[in-house]
Amino acid sequence: MRVILFLLASLALAACVQREGPTRPQGAGDACTHSATHDVSWSNPDAADTVTATSQGPSCAQAVVTFVVRNAHGDPLWTFASTYYDLHTGGTPPPGVTPPAVSGEEMEKFLQSFADVTTMASGQLPDWAEGAPAPADATRPFHYSTAYTRDIYEALRASNRALVCYAAAAEATQCLIVDPASNGPAVIVAFGP
């Protein structure tokens, strides 16, 4: 009986080891681990939310960058992930092109800027004229898009709720609102050239 138990335990251990897959040297993906944090008044005017931007990768030029908004209790409200290259330069490097080196100091400066979101009220968003395909602002030649219908967008705009706007790409911004219908965060508008 002991032999059978020993064999079963050995097989179970071997199966666990096999599922782990290839291993990497410790720290191989952690050469660019940095973070920046800012407080922002958004989801609750009486308790600040926290925005944290982090980077992680084998080099800062190859880093994955994350953006997390948490409420005062530490609950995640919104997450976003991209690459440093897409947020800084745009897109992905062409085939065979190595991205330029990025120092840890450059990454820290970038993350400070990324986490320092713009806050505004939804009433400051551009209006969406009757019959127009999307919101528009004559003073800013951006292309605006939203998943909301015109009526809902205009109602949210009129409600003058707090917004948080952050860089979603090198030349694109997304603005978040706490949607009163779901009481959850949602992108009210995205814009860029």
Secondary structure, 3 states (H helix, E strand, C coil): CHHHHHHHHHHHHHHHHHHCCCCCCCCCCCCCCEEEEEEECCCCCCCCEEEEEEEECCCHHHCEEEEEEECCCCCEEEEEEEEHHHHHCCCCCCCCCCCCCCCHHHHHHHHHHHHCCEEEEHHHCCCCCCCCCCCCECCECCEEECCCCHHHHHHHHHCCCEEEEEEEECCEEEEEEEECCCCEEEEEEEEEC
